[in-house]
């Protein structure tokens, strides 16, 4: 039996990430410690395109991970974890990541692919001390900041939870202060 036939049998001929039944492909999950069936999943054209090209990622498509993240198949868990990580600045994926359970070896495999993806993207957001800020982190303001277009002054020492990253600018992050979404310069924050 070929890998494709085995995957179709395992998945009942549906995408193992979003359950689509059309345009299915064998996808070898990068950085796998295994080979063949154990390192592969069956995915649809939409999932494949968005996995391979982060620019085409549509966050709402990946709400399907709410179900597939509970798969017992390590390769499916790894791809679900990686996509949730890519999308965690959306907010809801972080909640799923917090609930997700994986064996230690599977988590190492999942993290191996994330490090590679980060190295390709190059943009790193660093706080005033040089610590790397990631989406979903909590930061504290290191000085009073006047918010443009508002009478609000974000006070020094204010904690900003679950920040999101400005993907094309390493010096900016976004977060809520007193219920208002603002852009904050990374040089004025300290990661908690």
N, C-alpha and C positions, 0 to 999 in steps of 0.2 A: 504494500500500500504506500502511495507517495505521501509526502508531507501534506500536500494540499488536500488529498482525500482524507487523511487522518484529522486534519483541522476541521474540515467540513463535517465529519462525523462528530467530533468533539463539540462543535458549536451549533450543530443542527443547521448548518449552512446559513448562519447569520453572522453579522459583524460582532466580534466579541467585545467591542466597546460601546456601540450605539444600537445594536440589534437590527440594523438595516439588512435586507436580504439581497440587495442589488449590487452589481459591480464589485464583487469580493476579490481581494488579493491576499496572498501570503505576505506577511510583513515580518522580517527578522528584527527582533528588538535589539538595538545596539548594546554593546558591552556585556553581552550574556556570558556567564561562566559555562553554559551548556551549549550544545549545538543541536541542529535539527528541530524536531517537534517541540522540545522543551523551551527553545529560544524564539519560537515563532507564534504569531497570532494571526487570525483571519480578520481582516478589516475591510470596510467599504472604501470606495474612492474618495468620499468626502473626508473621512477620518485620515486617510493616507495623505491627502493633499495638505491638510492642516497640520499634521504632525511634521511633515517634511518642510513646510514653508510657514514659519511662525507669523509672517506678515498676513497670511490668509486666515489666521485663527479667528473663529467666531465663537465668542464665549458661550452663547446660549446653546449652540450645538452640543457643547460638552457637559450640559446638565445631565446627560445620559450616564455620566460617571457615577452619579448618585447610586445607580444599580450595579454597574460593572465593577466598581471598586471592591465589591464584596466577593468577586470571583475567587474560586479556590486555585485558579491557575496562576502561578507566579508571573509569567510573562504578561498576562492581562493586568495583574496588580501593578507591575512595574510601569506599564504605559499609562494606567489610570493615575498613578502617583505623579509621574512626570508631567502629565498634562494639567493636573490640578495645581502643581507647583508653578507651571508656566503662567497659569491664570489667576494665581492667588491674590493679585492686586484687585480683582473684581469683588473680593469680599467673601462671597458664598463658597468658593473652593477651599478657603482656609478652614471653614467649619468642617468640610468633609475630610480634609487632611488631618484635622484634630481627632476625628473619629476613626480613621483608617488604621487597621492593624496589619502588619507584615512581619514575617520571620526576619531575624537579623540579616541573614544571607541575602534575602530578597531585597531588603531595604538598601544594603550595600550596592547591589546591582542597580537599583533605581537611582541612587545618588551618583553613581559613576557617570551616567548619562547626563545628569544635570550639570556636573562640573564641566564637562566637555562643551555643553551648550553655552554656559556662562563665558567660557574662554573665547568662544567664537563671537559673542556679542560685545565684548570689551568694555562697555559702559558700566562702571562701578560707582555706586553712590556711597560716599564716605562721610562720616560725621566730623565734627570739629577736632576729634582726637585721632582720626584716621581709621576708625572702626567701620567695617562694611555694613551698610544699611540694606536690609532686604524688605520686600513687600510684606506687610503684616506686622512689622516690628513696631515697638513703642519707642518714642524718642522724647527727650525733655528739651525745652527751649533754653538756650544759654544766655539770652538777652531779651529785653522787651522789644516786640516787633509791632509796628503800626501796620495794620492791614489796609492795603490800597483799596479805595472805593468804599470804605466803611469807617465808622467811628471806633471800631473795635481795636484795642491794643492787646495783643497776645502777650501775657506777662511771662517774665523769666521764671523758669521752674515749672511751667505748665507741661503736663504730660500729654503727648499726642499719640493716641493708640491706633494701631492698624493702619499705618501709613501706606500710601501707594507711591510707586516710583514714576517719575517723568522719564519715559523710556529714551527720549532723544537728548536729554540734558542731565549729565551726571551731578550737577550742582543744585537740582531741584527735586523736592518730594512734595506730596500732597497729603493733607490730613484735615481733620475737623477740630476746630477750636471753638468752644461755646456754640456748637451746633452749626458753625459755618465752615464750609470746605474752603481751604486756603492753600496756596502754593508757598512752600517754605524753602529758604536757601539752606542747603546742608551744612554750611559753615556756621550756622546759628543753632545747631542741635547737637545733642549728645545721646547716643544710643543707650537704652536702659538694659 
